[in-house]
Amino acid sequence: MDAGQPPRKRDGAATREAILAAAVVEFTEHGYARAGVRQIAERAGVTAMMINRYFGSKDRLFAQAVDRAFEPPTVVGDERRELSQALAHTLAERTGPGAERLDPFLLMLRSVPDPEATDALRQGIETHVGARLAGLLPEPGAEVRAQLGLALVAGVWLLRTVVGTTALAEAADDDLAELLTAMLQPLTAEAGDGAAPDAGAENPDD
């Protein structure tokens, strides 16, 4: 280094961000168990010792990576109006051929077999997408219905994108969205959402 140049100061915030971004990629690609601290450090351009300095342990780094991955909206947005249709169409489009992959689901799928990862995954789901969806639903039972909706979302993603079951993989997005809307309507409990009328209800015009 040129003696005339002052030593470069380390940017702690930038280093921490680089580690966290690298961790999200590694945990998404390999899951909790197979993503090593050394590999994360190499991707971030730091040493493994630096990871321990900024995050303390692999467990803590994973928890923050999960929080980072689940925070942005993917399938569940923030609009309450016509919620079942919006969810259904977004899910169909995001799992269709050529769609950008849903990294939070991959991170979950590849990490959940490890018991050490379960708490962080549950916290990430409940804090972000679970709370976001529950906040759009009327009470009572919003949290239960929200998590049932997420189970449907995760199941469709898994079978259509990862397993690639034939009927779901080949279904047209619009056709799939129509079926999903009908399945989601009882959970969203939206008035005037196009749900079929009760067959036993009296017709006032009769």
N, C-alpha and C positions, 0 to 999 in steps of 0.2 A: 504494500500500500504506500502511496506517496506520503512522505513525511509531512508535506505541506497541507494534507487533507485531514480534517478532524475525523475521529472514528465515527462510523455510522451508528446512530442511535437505533436501538431495537424498538419497534412499534408493537407494544404488548397487545393492543386491541386487534391489530392486523394479524399477528401471530395466532391469537386465539381463534379468530375467524377462519384462518387458513386450516387450522387443526379441525375445527368443527365441520367445515365444508368437506374436508377429506374424509372425516369419519362418516358423514352421511352417505357418501359414495361407497365407501368400503363396506359398511354395514348393509347397505342396500344390495350390493353385488354379492356379498358372501355370507351375510347373516352374522349374528352376534358371535357365535362360537368360532367361526373360521376367519373372521376379520381380526388380524393381529395388530397390536399396538405399533410394531415396527413398520408394517405396511402402511398404516395410517400416517405415521411420522414421515415416511419416505414420500408419500403422496403430497403431504403438506410442506415438505422441504425443511423439516425440523428433526430434532432427535427425539427418541422415545422419552428421554428424561424431561424434555420440554412438555410433553403431554402430561406427565405426572405433575409437573409444576403447575400447569394451568387448570387441569381437571381432576387431579388427585388419583384417579383409578379408571380402568376401562369401564367399570359399571357406571360411574358418574358421567363419563364421556358418552356412553351409549344412551343414557337417559336424556341428555341434552340433545343428542343427535335425533332421537325419536321426537322430542318436542319440536325441533326445527323442521323435521320432515312432515309432521302432522298438522302444523300450524296453518299453512296456506290452504284455502278451499280447493278441492279437486272435484268431487261429485256434488257435495252439499254446499249450496251457496248461502246467501243471506237474505233472499227474497221470500217472503211468506206467501205471496199471491200465487195461486195455481201451483202449489208446492209439489203435489204428486206428479203432475205432468212434467214439471221442470226437472225433478229428480230422475224420472223415467227416461226422458230424452237425453239428459246429460250422461246417465249411466250407459245407455245404448251406444251413444256416440263415442264415449271414452273407452269402451271395450270393443269397438268395431275394428274391422281390418284396417291396418295402417294408422290407427290412433296412437298418439304418444302414450308411452307406458305410464302406469300409475305407480310411481316409486314408493309411496308410503305403504301400499299393499304388498309390494315385493319385500320391503324391509320387514314387514310383519310376518309374511309367509316364511321367510328364510331364517327368522330369529326366534319365532315362537316355540319351536321344539326345545329350546334351552330354557330350563326353569329360571335361570338367573336373569333372563330377558323379560319374563312375563310381567312383572310389576311395572316396569318402565313402559311396556307396550300398552298395558291397561290404562295407565295414567295418561299416556299420550292420546289414546282414543277418547277417553272420557272427558279430558280437559278441552280438546279441540273439536273434532268432528261430532262427538257425542253431544257435547254441550251446545254446539252450534245448531244441530238438528233439533234437540229438545227445546231450545229457545224459540223455534219456529212453530212448535206444536202446542195446542191448547191443553190445559190441565183438565182432569187429573190424569196421572199416568204417563206424562210426557216422556220421562226418561226411559221407561220400559218400552214404549212404542218407538222411541228414537233408536234404541239399540236393536229392536226387532227389524227396523228398517235398515240399519247398518248390516245386520246379518244377511238380509236379502241382497244388499249391494255387494258385500264381500263374496257371497256365494255365486252371484252372476259373474262377477269379475273372475273368480277362480275357474269356473267351468268354461266360460267363454274364451278367456284369454290364456290361461296357463294350461289347463287340460285340453281345451279346444274340442269339447263335445260337439258332434256334427251339427245337430239341430240348432244349437245356440250360435255356433260359429258361423253358420250359413244364413241365419235369420237376418232379414232386412232390419235396419235400425228402427224404422218407423213402426214395423209390425211388432218388434220386440218392445218398443216403448209403449205401445198401446196396451199390451198385456201387463207390463210392469206398472203402468198407471192404475189399472184395475186392482192390482195386488197391493199397491201402496195407499190407495184411497182410504181403506179402513184404518190404517195407522195414522194418516194425517188428519182424518176426521174433518175434512173441509166441507163446508156448506156450499152447495151449488158447484161442486167440482165434477159434475158429469156422472155421478154414481147412479146406478140403476135404481129406480124407485122400488119400494117394498111391494112385492106382489100381493100381499094381503091388505094393503091400504085401500080405503074406500075412495072411489072417484067422486069428487064433489059434483061432477056434471051428470052423474047417473040419476 
